[in-house]
């Protein structure tokens, strides 16, 4: 992914409705300015799983001293 450096990232005034935004592409943010308000949307980055071996064992000995009777 190409690194984009934006010298002045503030495009809109703080107490007015936003009128411009930086364009996002598949590779990330660009330095191209779009002259309209950005559509509201969400994107959640999901980390790639780390390559690990299988878990060898599951130690549950510590749970007995932390368990309490609920009284039921």
C-alpha positions as CSV (number, residue, x, y, z in Angstrom):
1,X,0.0,0.0,0.0
2,X,1.4,3.4,-1.0
3,X,1.8,5.8,1.9
4,X,-0.1,9.1,1.4
5,X,1.0,12.1,3.4
6,X,-1.6,14.9,3.7
7,X,-0.1,18.2,4.7
8,X,-3.3,19.8,6.0
9,X,-6.0,17.2,6.8
10,X,-8.6,19.7,7.9
11,X,-11.0,20.5,5.0
12,X,-14.2,21.7,6.8
13,X,-15.0,24.4,9.3
14,X,-15.8,23.1,12.9
15,X,-19.3,24.5,13.2
16,X,-20.6,24.0,9.7
17,X,-21.9,20.9,7.9
18,X,-19.0,19.1,6.2
19,X,-18.8,19.9,2.4
20,X,-15.6,18.1,1.4
21,X,-13.7,14.9,2.2
22,X,-10.6,12.9,1.1
23,X,-11.4,10.0,-1.2
24,X,-10.9,6.4,0.0
25,X,-9.8,3.8,-2.5
26,X,-9.3,0.0,-2.0
27,X,-5.6,0.7,-1.0
28,X,-6.7,3.3,1.6
29,X,-7.0,7.1,1.8
30,X,-5.9,9.2,-1.2
31,X,-5.0,12.9,-1.4
32,X,-7.9,13.5,-3.8
33,X,-10.6,15.8,-2.4
34,X,-14.3,15.1,-3.1
35,X,-16.5,18.2,-3.1
36,X,-19.5,16.7,-1.2
37,X,-20.3,15.3,2.2
38,X,-19.1,11.7,2.8
39,X,-21.7,9.0,3.1
40,X,-22.0,7.6,6.6
41,X,-20.6,4.1,6.8
42,X,-18.6,1.8,9.0
43,X,-15.7,-0.4,8.3
44,X,-14.1,-2.7,10.9
45,X,-10.6,-3.8,10.3
46,X,-10.2,-7.5,11.1
47,X,-6.7,-8.7,11.9
48,X,-5.4,-11.7,10.1
49,X,-4.9,-14.7,12.4
50,X,-1.4,-15.4,13.6
51,X,0.0,-18.7,12.5
52,X,0.3,-20.8,15.6
53,X,0.5,-24.5,16.4
54,X,-2.3,-26.3,18.2
55,X,-2.9,-25.7,21.9
56,X,-1.2,-28.5,23.7
57,X,-3.3,-28.6,26.9
58,X,-5.8,-26.5,28.8
59,X,-4.8,-26.0,32.4
60,X,-8.0,-25.7,34.6
61,X,-6.5,-26.3,38.0
62,X,-6.7,-22.6,39.0
63,X,-10.5,-22.5,38.6
64,X,-11.3,-24.5,41.7
65,X,-9.9,-21.9,44.1
66,X,-11.8,-19.1,42.3
67,X,-15.2,-20.8,42.2
68,X,-17.8,-19.7,44.7
69,X,-21.2,-21.3,45.5
70,X,-24.0,-19.1,44.3
71,X,-26.3,-20.3,47.1
72,X,-28.8,-22.0,44.9
